[in-house]
Amino acid sequence: MKLVQTKDAVGHVLCHDITQIIPGVKKGPVFKKGHVVREEDVPVLLSVGKENLYVWEKRDGFLHEDEAAEILRDICMGGPDSPTMSASQPSEGKIEISAKIFGLLKINSQKLLELNSLGQMMVATIHSNTVVHKGDKLCGTRIIPLVIEEEKMKRARETAGSEPLLKIVPFKHKKIALVTTGSEIKKGLIKDGFGPALQKKLLEFDVEIVGQVFPGDDLDEIKAAILSSAKSADIVLCTGGMSVDPDDRTPGAIKAAGAQIVSYGAPVLPGAMFLLSYLQCGGRNVPVLGLPGCVMYAGRTVFDLVFPRVLAEEKLRPSDLAQYGEGGLCLSCEYCVYPNCGFGK
């Protein structure tokens, strides 16, 4: 930092805010720290009594906060021309990144931790696996000091690696088939509640329901319904019969159909009896989900956490479901603000 006369400050970067006070009209910074002084700024600066200014002294091996902020932006989103994300202009070392598309946000959490552990810079994000829409804010970044060593930013690039920290996986159009079990529904003794509940949830995504069948409670009929549905659908949702009661046949039918069971049970409430599996059908790997009764009547459940990831074609593992244990308890708030809450985070 060095002191220069205001008339000689054009092209220099301010090291502090310049306050302007007009009684009854304005009180606040007329120029902020980091502002590059222009010719037309000189009269304004002189009018507020600033005949001398403290400015950043350019030194080899150091970057201005806004220059470094652009590097941090590229680390997060892969560059200014990302097809899925947009960034604000740098200001005081800060940049905000937003979504340009509808999709599922994925964050390299380990790399993010390592980057934030370097010091003198920060990246604050929303949670990974959040469904985001165009315009949603994803993260904010900031360079802490006014100037930062180039070597520090080089270390930041090396720490992050070649892939951006943030990625949005776009949702593709998918065909959904429903297999609704229960002899009482098949016989018409009660009205199906699962179909309408799922149709409402699926409206949030670019999907179409291509069929719903009612095989009752016979294991072989449920198995046949799953296999038939998988031929025309990208994802099969099996509803009902998911508990451990002897007459609940859905898990056994999914297994009998030849599906690879990833997990029967999840550390999520509501939704502990959820089943995730994948079925090979015609050279395709079709996800088959077993949905417990809570999906029909509870506001948000395990389905809301897992389905977007399945829709984004992520091949989930048992560990992915196990990680929901922390944060997997829905508090069933009177006024639901999901996803802006801790459920599933």
C-alpha positions in Angstrom: 0.0 0.0 0.0 1.3 3.5 -0.8 0.1 7.1 -0.6 -0.4 9.1 -3.8 -1.9 12.4 -4.7 -5.4 12.0 -6.0 -4.6 13.7 -9.3 -2.0 11.0 -9.9 -4.2 8.1 -8.8 -5.8 7.2 -12.1 -5.4 3.5 -12.8 -4.6 2.7 -9.2 -6.7 0.5 -6.9 -8.2 1.9 -3.7 -7.2 0.1 -0.5 -10.2 1.4 1.5 -13.7 2.7 1.1 -14.2 6.4 0.3 -17.3 7.8 2.2 -19.4 10.6 0.8 -21.8 12.5 3.1 -24.5 14.8 1.7 -26.7 16.0 4.7 -30.2 14.6 4.4 -29.4 12.9 1.1 -26.6 10.4 1.4 -24.1 8.8 3.7 -22.1 5.9 2.5 -19.2 4.7 0.3 -19.0 6.6 -3.0 -16.1 4.3 -4.0 -15.4 0.9 -2.5 -12.2 -0.8 -1.6 -10.8 -2.4 -4.8 -12.2 0.3 -7.1 -9.9 1.3 -10.0 -9.7 5.0 -10.1 -10.8 6.6 -13.4 -10.2 10.1 -14.7 -13.8 11.1 -14.0 -13.5 10.0 -10.4 -10.8 12.6 -9.5 -13.2 15.5 -9.1 -15.5 13.4 -7.0 -12.7 12.3 -4.7 -11.5 15.9 -4.4 -15.0 17.0 -3.5 -15.1 14.7 -0.5 -11.8 16.0 0.7 -9.5 13.3 -0.5 -6.4 15.0 -1.9 -4.3 11.9 -1.2 -5.3 8.3 -1.5 -3.9 5.0 -0.2 -3.7 2.7 -3.2 -2.5 -0.8 -3.9 1.1 -0.9 -5.0 1.4 -3.5 -7.8 4.1 -6.0 -7.0 5.4 -9.0 -8.9 4.1 -12.2 -7.5 0.8 -10.7 -6.1 -2.7 -10.5 -7.5 -5.5 -8.0 -6.8 -8.5 -9.6 -5.0 -10.7 -9.4 -8.1 -8.1 -11.1 -10.3 -7.8 -13.9 -7.8 -11.6 -14.1 -7.5 -11.8 -14.9 -11.1 -9.4 -17.8 -10.6 -11.5 -19.0 -7.7 -14.6 -18.7 -10.0 -13.0 -20.9 -12.6 -12.0 -23.5 -10.0 -15.6 -23.7 -8.9 -17.4 -23.8 -12.3 -14.7 -24.6 -14.8 -14.5 -21.3 -16.5 -16.6 -18.2 -17.4 -18.3 -19.9 -20.3 -19.9 -22.8 -18.4 -23.0 -24.0 -20.1 -24.7 -24.8 -16.8 -23.6 -22.0 -14.5 -23.2 -18.2 -14.6 -21.1 -15.9 -12.4 -21.4 -12.3 -11.2 -18.7 -9.7 -12.0 -16.0 -9.6 -9.3 -16.4 -7.0 -6.6 -14.3 -6.6 -3.6 -12.9 -10.1 -4.2 -16.4 -11.6 -4.2 -18.2 -13.6 -6.9 -21.6 -15.4 -6.8 -22.3 -18.4 -9.0 -25.9 -19.3 -10.1 -27.5 -22.1 -12.1 -28.3 -21.7 -15.8 -30.3 -24.9 -16.1 -32.6 -27.3 -14.2 -30.7 -30.2 -12.7 -29.0 -31.8 -9.8 -26.1 -30.0 -8.1 -23.1 -32.2 -7.4 -20.2 -30.9 -5.2 -16.8 -32.4 -4.7 -17.0 -32.1 -0.9 -13.5 -33.3 -0.2 -11.9 -30.9 -2.6 -14.1 -28.1 -1.2 -12.8 -28.8 2.3 -9.2 -28.8 1.2 -9.6 -25.5 -0.7 -11.2 -23.8 2.2 -8.4 -25.1 4.4 -5.8 -23.2 2.5 -6.8 -19.9 4.1 -7.1 -16.4 2.6 -10.0 -17.5 0.3 -13.4 -19.1 0.8 -16.1 -20.9 -1.1 -19.6 -21.3 0.6 -22.1 -23.5 -1.2 -25.5 -24.9 -0.8 -25.7 -28.7 -0.3 -24.7 -31.3 -2.8 -27.5 -33.3 -4.4 -29.8 -30.3 -4.2 -32.3 -29.9 -7.1 -31.6 -26.5 -8.6 -33.5 -24.3 -11.1 -32.4 -21.6 -13.5 -31.3 -18.6 -11.4 -30.8 -20.4 -8.1 -27.7 -19.3 -6.2 -25.2 -22.1 -5.9 -22.3 -20.5 -4.1 -20.5 -17.4 -3.1 -16.7 -17.0 -3.2 -14.3 -14.4 -1.7 -10.7 -13.6 -1.6 -10.1 -12.4 2.0 -7.1 -9.9 1.7 -6.9 -7.1 -0.8 -4.0 -8.7 -2.5 -2.9 -12.4 -2.5 0.2 -14.2 -3.5 0.0 -15.8 -7.0 1.6 -18.9 -5.5 -1.4 -19.2 -3.2 -3.8 -19.3 -6.1 -1.5 -21.7 -7.9 -1.8 -24.0 -4.9 -5.6 -23.5 -5.0 -5.7 -24.8 -8.6 -3.5 -27.7 -7.7 -5.7 -28.6 -4.7 -8.9 -28.5 -6.7 -7.5 -30.6 -9.6 -8.7 -30.5 -13.2 -12.4 -31.0 -12.6 -14.6 -28.1 -11.3 -15.8 -28.3 -7.7 -19.4 -27.8 -8.8 -21.3 -29.6 -11.5 -25.0 -29.5 -12.5 -26.3 -32.8 -14.0 -29.2 -31.9 -16.2 -32.4 -34.0 -15.9 -33.4 -35.9 -19.0 -36.9 -36.9 -20.0 -37.8 -40.3 -18.4 -40.6 -42.7 -18.7 -42.0 -44.0 -15.4 -44.0 -47.1 -14.8 -46.0 -47.8 -11.5 -46.5 -51.2 -10.1 -49.1 -50.8 -7.3 -49.5 -53.9 -5.2 -52.3 -54.9 -2.8 -55.2 -57.2 -3.3 -57.6 -54.8 -1.8 -56.7 -52.3 -4.6 -56.8 -54.9 -7.3 -60.3 -56.0 -6.2 -61.5 -52.4 -6.0 -62.2 -52.6 -2.2 -60.2 -49.4 -1.7 -59.1 -46.6 -4.0 -55.5 -46.3 -5.0 -53.8 -43.4 -3.2 -50.3 -44.0 -4.4 -50.9 -43.1 -8.1 -52.2 -39.6 -7.4 -49.6 -38.9 -4.8 -46.7 -39.9 -7.1 -48.2 -38.0 -10.1 -48.2 -34.8 -7.9 -44.5 -35.4 -7.0 -43.4 -36.3 -10.5 -44.8 -33.0 -11.8 -41.7 -31.4 -10.4 -39.6 -33.2 -13.1 -39.6 -33.9 -16.8 -41.1 -37.3 -16.7 -44.2 -39.1 -18.0 -46.1 -42.0 -16.5 -46.4 -44.6 -19.2 -48.4 -47.1 -17.2 -49.8 -48.3 -13.9 -50.6 -51.9 -13.1 -52.3 -53.6 -10.1 -50.9 -57.1 -9.7 -52.4 -57.7 -6.2 -50.3 -59.5 -3.6 -49.2 -62.6 -5.5 -45.4 -62.7 -5.8 -45.3 -64.2 -9.3 -47.8 -61.6 -10.6 -45.8 -58.7 -9.0 -42.6 -60.2 -10.6 -44.3 -60.4 -14.0 -45.6 -56.8 -13.7 -42.1 -55.5 -12.9 -40.5 -57.3 -15.8 -43.2 -56.2 -18.2 -43.0 -52.6 -17.0 -39.3 -52.5 -17.3 -39.6 -53.1 -21.0 -41.3 -49.8 -21.7 -40.1 -47.6 -18.8 -36.8 -46.0 -17.8 -37.6 -46.3 -14.1 -40.1 -48.6 -12.3 -41.7 -47.5 -9.0 -43.2 -50.3 -6.9 -45.7 -49.1 -4.3 -47.0 -50.9 -1.2 -46.1 -54.2 0.4 -42.7 -53.0 1.6 -42.8 -54.0 5.3 -41.5 -57.2 6.8 -45.0 -58.7 7.3 -45.4 -62.2 5.7 -48.0 -60.9 3.2 -45.8 -58.1 2.0 -44.4 -59.6 -1.1 -42.9 -56.6 -3.0 -39.2 -56.9 -1.9 -39.3 -60.6 -2.7 -40.8 -60.0 -6.1 -38.2 -57.4 -7.0 -35.5 -59.9 -6.1 -37.2 -62.7 -7.9 -37.4 -60.5 -11.1 -33.6 -60.6 -11.1 -32.9 -57.1 -9.9 -29.7 -56.3 -8.0 -30.6 -55.1 -4.6 -28.5 -52.1 -3.6 -30.3 -51.6 -0.2 -33.5 -52.7 1.5 -33.8 -50.2 4.2 -32.5 -46.6 4.5 -31.6 -44.5 7.6 -34.3 -42.0 6.7 -37.6 -41.2 8.5 -40.1 -41.2 6.9 -38.9 -43.9 4.6 -36.9 -46.6 6.5 -38.4 -49.5 4.4 -37.3 -48.0 1.1 -35.7 -50.4 -1.4 -33.3 -49.5 -4.3 -32.4 -51.9 -7.0 -31.3 -52.1 -10.6 -32.7 -54.6 -13.2 -31.0 -55.5 -16.5 -33.6 -55.3 -19.2 -32.8 -55.3 -22.9 -29.3 -54.1 -22.4 -30.5 -51.3 -20.1 -29.9 -50.9 -16.4 -33.4 -50.0 -15.1 -33.8 -48.6 -11.6 -36.5 -50.4 -9.6 -37.6 -48.6 -6.5 -39.7 -50.1 -3.7 -41.7 -47.3 -2.0 -43.0 -47.6 1.5 -46.5 -46.3 2.4 -45.2 -43.0 3.9 -44.5 -41.8 0.3 -48.3 -41.7 -0.2 -49.2 -39.6 2.8 -46.0 -37.8 4.2 -45.0 -34.4 2.8 -41.3 -35.3 2.2 -39.7 -38.7 2.5 -36.7 -40.8 1.3 -38.2 -40.7 -2.2 -37.6 -36.9 -2.4 -33.9 -37.5 -1.5 -33.2 -40.5 -3.8 -35.4 -40.0 -6.8 -33.6 -36.9 -8.2 -30.3 -38.8 -8.0 -31.8 -41.7 -9.9 -33.3 -39.4 -12.4 -29.8 -37.8 -13.0 -28.6 -41.3 -13.8 -26.4 -41.6 -10.8 -25.6 -45.3 -10.0 -26.1 -45.3 -6.2 -24.2 -47.5 -3.8 -25.1 -48.7 -0.3 -22.8 -46.1 1.2 -24.8 -43.3 -0.6 -27.9 -44.3 1.3 -26.0 -44.9 4.5 -24.8 -41.3 4.5 -28.4 -40.1 4.9 -28.3 -41.1 8.5 -27.1 -37.7 9.6 -29.8 -35.3 8.6 -32.2 -38.1 7.6 -34.8 -37.3 10.2 -37.7 -35.1 8.8 -39.2 -33.0 11.6 -42.6 -32.9 9.8 -42.8 -29.1 10.3 -46.2 -27.5 10.2 -45.0 -25.3 7.3 -42.7 -27.3 5.0 -39.8 -25.3 3.5 -38.0 -28.3 1.9 -35.4 -28.2 0.4 -34.4 -25.2 2.4 -34.0 -27.2 5.6 -31.8 -29.9 7.1 -33.6 -32.9 5.8 -31.3 -35.1 3.9 -28.4 -32.7 4.1 
